[in-house]
Amino acid sequence: MPYLTAANDIKALITKFSQAKILWVDTEIADYKSNPRLSLIQVLADSTDSTGDGTFLLDVLDKPELAKDFINQIMVNPDIEKVLHNASYDIRFLGNDDVQNVTCTLKMARQIPYYILPLPNRQLKSLIETLCGIAYVDKTEQSGDWAKRPLTQNQLEYAKMDAVYLAGVHRRLLEILPQCYPEPATENLTALGEKYQEIESQWKPLDSEIAEVKERIKAGMLAQKLKDSSYFELSSSITMKVDFMTLARLTQTEGIELNFPVTLTKEIQKQLGQLIAHPSLEVEDIASLRLNSNVQQRRKSTKKIAPEPESEDLTALGERYKEILPEWKLLDSEVEHLKERIKKAMLVQNKKNTSDFKLSSSSILKVDFASLAKLALSVGVELDFMVTLTQYIQKRLGEAINKIDVQIEYITSWRMRAKTVEEEDEEIPF
């Protein structure tokens, strides 16, 4: 575990590693809550190292020139694969958008269906303990004081092993992923279809009940004026919408350029008429594929007559939700995974129909708002539809938003978060 603090030693090591094909990289951040600064860069070049002796710890606290050297020679180098966990966080301090050839083990882990890797989260600690067979990984030092010098022996030990664990998790993910996604050209669609029908028959009743329970809980909490119960939290958010022509005229008057895609629904296409072919629109045709099961399983309705929302027993509903959720998550994950494999296989094998499935395509037409607004205003076409004022649009409009002289449509949406679920920040949108 070479711990390097001298600038010359760090520069020499960076030059050496600039010739590597793959590196496992981690960082430790000082004052990450108040004034985040790069403290350590951990680099491992040997994935077989299980001791951490091959991990190099580069102390770059308040040494931006060394961090820049690492970025320029390593992070932006397309010939070096950099493996990180939750890479989007680390690269904020290591080059941002200039970074090339990065592999994120968090993204890799999220590609593995839940029923194959049924973990409450995809944090590095959980992956290490499950995939690498390590009983317990102490992450206490993760929130330690990385701005203080000298670093403690525990901090150095923690830092070096994080790179080792990262390499181990990466190796296991590379082994598991090909098993999750066999070559589509060789998939047995008959066997996949039979498996899907088997799993779907178990999933459908649970999926129906999950949906019913969630809807009853939401209705009950709203009727009983509860934002918090033993099992759930209910929160609301406001969605603002405004008429397209009002927004178009405002942006023209104020000289504001808005660039975001507008989906051309059938109604909008009808209003545009032949103008849809106008060259200034540059309509984007996005193809989407839909997989439908040919076998419709008839089921008796299991839905019972629910009590009035005001008299719902929210505790009992929460307990039922908690009871059926684990099995539903496993089955739901497998259903989605099988559908994905079947769709890919049918595309590659050039089949639109099997005994179990039908593959159909549809198009979604999109056009940039600025182009559509300019065309509508120039030819005097009044397009009648609403535009959601996203945070991007609100930010671009700035104070000009107050000049809109029509009623803005406010739509309240509710989100319910399950307290009983281990998956952090799981939200149930309604």
N, C-alpha and C positions, 0 to 999 in steps of 0.2 A: 504494500500500500504506500507507494511514494506520495508524500504530501509536499507539494511544491509551492513555495512562497516567493522565491526569487524570480524576478522578471526574465532574466536570461534563461533560467531553467525551463520556465513555462513556454517561452518562445521556441526554444529548441524542441520541446516535446510536441508543440503544435506543428512545427515543420515536419517532424517525424511522422505524425499521424496524418498529415496531409497526403501521404502516399497509401493510406489504408483503403481497403475495399468496403469495410463495414465497421462501424463503431457503435457501441451502446453508450448513450449519453444521458446524464441526469444533472439536475441543478439543485442547489439549496439557495433559498432567497431570504435575505435579511429584511426585517421589518416589513413583512409581506402585507400586513394589515394597514399600515400607515404610510410608509415610504419605501415601497419594494425596491430592493437593490440586489444585483447578482452577487452572491457571496462565494459559492463554490461551483465549479464545473467538474463533474465526475466523468471520466472517460475509461472505457474498457474495450480492449481490442481482441481479447481472447474469450470467446463464449464458453469455453470448457473450464474456465477458472471458477472454482467453487469456494475459494478461500478469501478472495478479495485482494490477494497479493498483487494481482495484475491491474488493479484499479488505480488510476492516477487521479489524484485530487488536486485541482488547480485553484489556488486561492486568488480570486480576482476581485475581492471586495474593494470597492472604490478605486479600481484600476481599469478604467474604461478602454485604455489603449490595448490591454491584454485581451479583454473580451472582444474587442473589434478584430484583433488578429485571429482569434479563434473563429469568429464569424466568417471572416474573409477567406481563410484557408480551409476551413472545415465545413461550416454550415451551408455556405452558398456553393460549395463544390458539388456539381452534379455527379461526379464519379465516385463519391463516397456515400454509401447508404448510412444514414443516421437513424438509429432506433431509439425511440423515447416512449414513455408512457404518458398519456394525456399531453401529447406534443404541443397542442395549441397554447398551453400555459407556458411551457419552457421557452418556446420560440418567441414569445413576447420579449424575452431578454436576450435572445440569440439570433436576431436577424429579421424577425417578423416575415413580411411577404417576400423577402429576398431569398429565404431558405429554399433549398432544393433537395430532392431525393430523401424525404423523411418518411420513415415507417412508424406509425403510431400503434402501439400494442393495445391501447384502449379501443381504438377503432377495430382492430383485428378481433379482439375479444367480443365486441358487440356484434360481429358477424356470426358468431356461434349461437345458434338458437338456444333459448332459455331451457328447453327440455333436455338438451344435451349438456348444458353447463348451467344448472339451476342455482345460481348464486344471487344473493340479494342485491349485489352491485358488481361492478367490474373494476373496483379499485385494485391497485397493485397488490396490496396486502391480501385481499381475498383470492386473487389469482395465484399468488405465490403459494399460499397455504393449500389451495386445492390442486393446482396443476403440478406443483413441484414437491408435494408430499411433505412440506414443512409444517409441523404442528402449530407453531405460533411465531408470528413475526412482530417484534416490538417496534411500533412506529411512534413512540413517545417523542423522540428527538425531532420528528418532522416539524413540530411546532416550537422547537427550541430557539434559543437566541443565537441566530447565525450572524449577528452584527458584532458580537463580542469576540475579542481576541485575547488570549489564545483560545482556540477551540478545545473542548474537552476530549478526552480519549473516547468517551461514549459517542460523541458527535462524529468523530473521525471513523469510528467503527461502523456506525450507522450509515454514513455517507458511502463508504467503500462497498458495503454489502448491498446497497440499493442497486448499484450497477450490476452486481452479480445476479441478484434476483431478477432484474429486468431481462438480462440475457437468457436466464433459465425460462422465464415466462414466454419470451419470444420463441425460443426453441420448441416449447410444447405447443404453442399456438400454430406454428408452422406444420406440426405433425397432425393436429386436429382438424384444421380447416379443410384440407383436401378430402377428408372423410365426410365432412358435412356437405360438400358440394362436388359430387362425382362429375366426370365429364358428361355433359348433356347428350353428346352423340351416342353414348353407350348406355344411357339410362333405359331401364325396362319400364315402359309406360304402363303396361298391363299390371305389373307388380305394384308400381307406385299408385295407380288408380285404386287397386284393391285395398292397399294400406290406407289411402285417404278415406275411402268409404268407411273403413273400420273405425278410424280415429274420429271422423266427423260424427258418426252415430253416438259417440260418447260426449263429444264437445257441444253439439247443438243444444241439448237440454240445459247444460250448465251455462252456456252463453246466453240463452234466453233468460234464465233465472238471474244471472248477474246483471243483465240490462234492466230487468224488472226491479230488482232490489235497489239498484242505484237510483232509478227514477223515483221510486217510492221514498227513498231516504231524502232525496233532494226536495221533493214536494212536501214531505213531512217537516223538514227543517224550515222551509220557507213559510209554511202555514203556521208553524209553532213559533215563528220568529226567533229561530236559533241559528247562530252562526258557528256554534261549537257544540259538539256532543262528545260522548265517551269515545266514539270511533271516528268521527269525521269533523272536518272544518269546512265551512262554506264561505267563499269570498266572491265578490263581484267585481267586474271591470266594465268600463264604458267603451263602446265602439261608436265612433262618430262617422256619420256618412253625410255626403253632400251631393247635390245634383251635378252631373258631369258638365253641363253647359255653364253652370255657375262657376265651377272650378276652372274651366277652360277660359272664360272671360277674365277671371281674376288674374290668372297667370299671364295672359296677354297684356292686360292693363299694367300690371306691376313688373313686367319683363322677367318673370320667374320661369326658369327651365326645370320642368319636372320630367324625370325619366324613370318610368316604371311600366311594367306590362299590363295591358288591359285585355282580359279575355273577351273575345267576340262571341257572345252567346247567340243563339238563333234569333232572338228578338232584336239584338243590336245589328246583326247581319241583315235582318229584314228592313230595319230602319235605314241602313246604309245603302241598300240596293246595289246598283251597279258601281257605286263609289268604292265598294270593297276591293275592286280591281285597280284602284288608282295607284300608280307607281310610287307615290310619296308615302304610302302606308307601310310598305314592306311587311306584309302579313306573314307571320311565322306559323307554319303548319306543324304542330307537334302530334306525332302519332302515339296513341296509347293502346295497350293490349289488355283484354279482359278474358279471364279464364272462368268458364261456367261449368258446373257439374251437370252432366247429362242425366244422372240418376237422382231423382227427387224422392227423398225419403219422407213418407207421410207419417206424421206424428199427431198424437192427440195433444191438445193444448193442456199444458200443466199450469197455466196461469189461473190463480184463484182470485176471487173477488176481494179486492183490497179494501181495508177500512178507509174512512175519510182521513185525509192527510193530518187534520187536527188531532186525531186520536191514534195515529200510528205509534207503535212501540219501537222507538228508534234504537233502543238498546238491543232488542231481539233481532231487529233487522241487521244491525251492525255485527252481531254474533254470527248470524247466518252468512253474511258476506265474508267474514273472516274464515268461516268453516269451509266454504266452497271455493274461495279464491285460489288456494295452492294448486288444486287439481285443475281448475280452469286455466291457470297460467301455463301449466305444462301442456295441456291439450291445445290451447290456442296457439302456443308457440309451434307445436308440431304441425298443426293444420296449415299455418302460414308458410312454414318451411317446405312442406310437401307441395303446396301450390306453386311456390317459387321454382322448385326443381322441375315440376311438371311443365310449367310455362316455358322455361328455358329449353327443356328437352324437346317440346313440341316445335319450338321455333327452329332449333338446330336440325331436327329431323324432318322439318318441313311438313308438319302434320297439323291440319286445322281441326281435325276431329279424331277422337279415339272412342272406345266403347264407354268411357267414363267422362270425357271432357270435350268441350268445344272452345276453340280459341277465336275470338273476334277482335277486330280493331276499330278504333274510332279516332277522329281528329279533333284537336283543340286548336283553335285559331287565336293567336295573340298578336297585339300590335302595341307599339310604344304610345304612351299617353300623349306626349308632345306632338307626335305626327298626327294622331287622330284629332286632337284639339285644333291644330292648325288647319287641317283639311275641313273640319266641320265649320269653323268660323269663316274660312275663306269662301266656301260655297253656300253658306247660309243654311246648313242642315241642322235641325234641332234634334239632338240625340237625347232620348229620355231614359236615363238609367242612373243609378247611384254609385258613387265611388267612396270606398272606405278610406277615411283619413288616417293612414298609418302614421307611426312616429316619424318615419322618413319624410312623408308629405308635410306633416305639421312643422317639422324642423325647417324644411325648405321654404315653407310659406312665411314662417316667422310671424311678425306683427300683422302682416297682410291678411292673415286668417280672420282678423277682427273686422275686415271690410266686406266680408260676405254678407249680403243683405237679405238672405233668405233663411228660412228655418232649417237648422242643422238637425238631422235625425240622430237621436241618441238611442243606442241599443244596448241594453244591459245584458251581459252574459254572466253565468254563474259557474264557478269551478269548485269542485268538491275534492278535498284531499283526505285520503285514508290515513288515519293515525296508526292503524294496526298493521300496515304494510311495511316490510323491512326496506323495500326499494326506496331510496331516499327521494323525497320530493315527488312522489307519484301523484299525479293529478288526474282527476276524472272529469273531463269537460262535458258540459251539457249544453 
